[in-house]
């Protein structure tokens, strides 16, 4: 199951879903739409009527990326998915990579599509945003001890057992922070994390959802994770 949060992605979503489903007959998509004003939700409803592999969750408003993934993960688990993907709706992530993820995850519990595993593989980003992303990864690795080249990447595949083991309701962060926190929880639980090099291409259409609030949240989240981990080591009874 490929979980795709959407907010005003009408220009991208139909072509993206078609390309994802063309990779294999075993793949299904789950679009989590936050009441997009541009009619993304209605368009996906129409697609779902003609294809049982397309599923939709409608939410009342813009509730955030992290909560969209939490809702999507829970739904995918209830549907019996063995492998659950995170994926952006704007074609930054290439659907043709999905079979490579499924091959890679045979030896891992989580596979992350990495923009920084073999140098820098980002296309069409302004230098300022590239430096922000790269420095955010260095910062996150330094504070948390994550041994991942791309801590903030949003193209991932989880085995269902990983998501079943994580208390998803305890994951409150969004944006960059959500990716970092999920990676950290996986590390704490001892899951095997693998990385797959990808080429990240900036969105084809629409507007970026990046904001200063998302960046600030990530800055403080890594310390929250680190301090929480230290507290659990001091007091093993504290598990949340």
Helices and strands as residue ranges (DSSP letters): E 2-6, H 10-21, E 29-33, H 40-49, E 54-58, H 65-78, E 83-86, G 95-97, H 98-104, G 105-107, E 110-114, E 122-123, H 127-144, E 156-159, H 160-165, G 168-170, H 175-188, E 193-197, E 200-201, H 212-234
